[in-house]
Amino acid sequence: MCLVPDEDDPASSLSFPAVLLYPLRLESDFIKAFNETERLADHLAYILPVPWDDKGEYTPDGVECYMETAAGGLVKVGKKATLLKILSGGSVEVVDGIVRVYVVPAARAKGWIEEFKLKKAAEKGGSS
């Protein structure tokens, strides 16, 4: 996380490194600088479609995006919302200064969410 363009300029804005995670394909993309004024859609527009997507499921309009909460749950994030708006909601967690976004095809999101919840419940049950 850093202030751009100049950390001494009060008009600067925050920029975070970010990782887009594609959990159904075990793939990821790294974004070096995701500025707080940018929208998720801005990045999805140049990243998607991805070369490994042989079924054409990963398109800017065909995916849903989620972030993990501090409590270990998921929250759906709007692709048109700025990063500032997403982070200022207070429910999502930035771990080690890196923004993590799960990207899932809309048609498969419900099943992935259920699987995510089951894994989290198993982790909590196993750590007690």
Secondary structure, 3 states (H helix, E strand, C coil): CEEECCCCCCCCEEEEEEEEEECCCCEEEEEEEEECCCEHHHHHHHHCCCCCCCCCCCCCCCEEEEEEECCCCEEEECCCCEHHHHHHCCCECCECCEEEEEEEEHHHHHHHHHHHHHHHHHHHHHCC
